[in-house]
Amino acid sequence: MPPVDIYTTQWCPYCHMAKALLKRKGVAYNEIDAASGDVRQAMIKRANGRMTVPQIFIGKTHVGGSDDLHELERAGKLDALLADEGTTA
């Protein structure tokens, strides 16, 4: 399974929803607090200019936010993405 990084803030309800989906699926993830300026700037750069949280990365693939993650799940594509170690954006 590729590593999963999720940039979050403590007060973001979408972050909580995204983390809850990953937990239900038994996916370990690296939570990165994007509240500080330096981390937030790194997130924005990594997310190709997207400034909202959460920003989710599975391996090298930028998934996007919570809605994007849930859409992958609804479409039946999330499990394949989580299983694909060689995934690229």
DRENDO-1510 file (C-alpha; in Angstrom, 1 decimal, always signed):
<recs>
REC; n; res; u; v; w
REC; 1; MET; +0.0; +0.0; +0.0 .
REC; 2; PRO; +1.4; +3.4; -0.9 .
REC; 3; PRO; +1.8; +6.0; +1.8 .
REC; 4; VAL; -1.2; +8.2; +2.4 .
REC; 5; ASP; -0.6; +11.9; +3.4 .
REC; 6; ILE; -3.4; +14.1; +4.5 .
REC; 7; TYR; -3.0; +17.8; +5.2 .
REC; 8; THR; -5.5; +18.9; +7.8 .
REC; 9; THR; -6.4; +21.5; +10.3 .
REC; 10; GLN; -8.0; +20.7; +13.7 .
REC; 11; TRP; -11.2; +22.5; +13.1 .
REC; 12; CYS; -12.0; +21.3; +9.6 .
REC; 13; PRO; -15.2; +19.1; +9.3 .
REC; 14; TYR; -14.1; +17.9; +5.8 .
REC; 15; CYS; -10.8; +16.8; +7.3 .
REC; 16; HIS; -12.6; +14.7; +9.9 .
REC; 17; MET; -14.9; +13.2; +7.2 .
REC; 18; ALA; -11.9; +12.2; +5.1 .
REC; 19; LYS; -10.0; +10.7; +8.0 .
REC; 20; ALA; -13.1; +8.8; +9.1 .
REC; 21; LEU; -13.4; +7.2; +5.6 .
REC; 22; LEU; -9.7; +6.2; +5.7 .
REC; 23; LYS; -10.2; +4.8; +9.2 .
REC; 24; ARG; -13.2; +2.8; +8.2 .
REC; 25; LYS; -11.2; +1.3; +5.4 .
REC; 26; GLY; -8.3; +0.4; +7.8 .
REC; 27; VAL; -5.9; +2.8; +6.0 .
REC; 28; ALA; -3.0; +4.1; +8.0 .
REC; 29; TYR; -2.2; +7.7; +7.1 .
REC; 30; ASN; +0.3; +10.4; +7.9 .
REC; 31; GLU; -1.7; +13.5; +9.1 .
REC; 32; ILE; +0.1; +16.8; +8.5 .
REC; 33; ASP; -1.1; +19.9; +10.4 .
REC; 34; ALA; -1.5; +22.6; +7.7 .
REC; 35; ALA; -2.3; +25.4; +10.3 .
REC; 36; SER; +1.3; +26.8; +10.2 .
REC; 37; GLY; +2.4; +29.0; +7.4 .
REC; 38; ASP; +5.4; +27.0; +6.2 .
REC; 39; VAL; +3.5; +23.7; +6.2 .
REC; 40; ARG; +0.5; +25.3; +4.5 .
REC; 41; GLN; +2.8; +26.8; +1.7 .
REC; 42; ALA; +4.4; +23.4; +1.2 .
REC; 43; MET; +0.9; +21.8; +0.9 .
REC; 44; ILE; -0.2; +24.4; -1.6 .
REC; 45; LYS; +2.8; +23.8; -3.7 .
REC; 46; ARG; +2.5; +20.1; -3.5 .
REC; 47; ALA; -1.3; +20.4; -4.3 .
REC; 48; ASN; -0.7; +22.5; -7.5 .
REC; 49; GLY; -2.1; +25.6; -5.9 .
REC; 50; ARG; -5.1; +24.2; -4.1 .
REC; 51; MET; -5.4; +26.0; -0.8 .
REC; 52; THR; -8.2; +24.2; +1.0 .
REC; 53; VAL; -7.9; +21.4; +3.5 .
REC; 54; PRO; -7.9; +18.5; +3.5 .
REC; 55; GLN; -5.4; +17.8; +0.7 .
REC; 56; ILE; -4.9; +14.1; +0.3 .
REC; 57; PHE; -2.1; +12.2; -1.4 .
REC; 58; ILE; -2.0; +8.5; -2.0 .
REC; 59; GLY; +1.6; +7.7; -3.0 .
REC; 60; LYS; +2.5; +10.2; -5.7 .
REC; 61; THR; -1.2; +10.8; -6.7 .
REC; 62; HIS; -2.8; +14.0; -5.5 .
REC; 63; VAL; -6.4; +12.8; -4.8 .
REC; 64; GLY; -7.6; +16.3; -3.8 .
REC; 65; GLY; -10.0; +17.0; -1.0 .
REC; 66; SER; -12.6; +15.1; +1.0 .
REC; 67; ASP; -15.2; +15.3; -1.7 .
REC; 68; ASP; -12.7; +13.8; -4.2 .
REC; 69; LEU; -11.8; +11.0; -1.8 .
REC; 70; HIS; -15.5; +10.1; -1.2 .
REC; 71; GLU; -16.2; +10.2; -5.0 .
REC; 72; LEU; -13.3; +7.7; -5.6 .
REC; 73; GLU; -14.9; +5.5; -2.9 .
REC; 74; ARG; -18.4; +5.8; -4.5 .
REC; 75; ALA; -17.0; +5.0; -7.9 .
REC; 76; GLY; -15.2; +1.9; -6.6 .
REC; 77; LYS; -11.8; +3.3; -7.5 .
REC; 78; LEU; -10.3; +4.0; -4.1 .
REC; 79; ASP; -9.3; +0.4; -3.2 .
REC; 80; ALA; -7.4; +0.1; -6.5 .
REC; 81; LEU; -5.6; +3.4; -5.9 .
REC; 82; LEU; -4.7; +2.3; -2.3 .
REC; 83; ALA; -3.4; -1.0; -3.6 .
REC; 84; ASP; -1.3; +0.5; -6.5 .
REC; 85; GLU; +2.2; +1.1; -5.2 .
REC; 86; GLY; +3.3; +2.6; -8.5 .
REC; 87; THR; +0.6; +5.2; -8.8 .
REC; 88; THR; +1.6; +8.5; -10.3 .
REC; 89; ALA; -0.3; +11.7; -10.8 .
</recs>
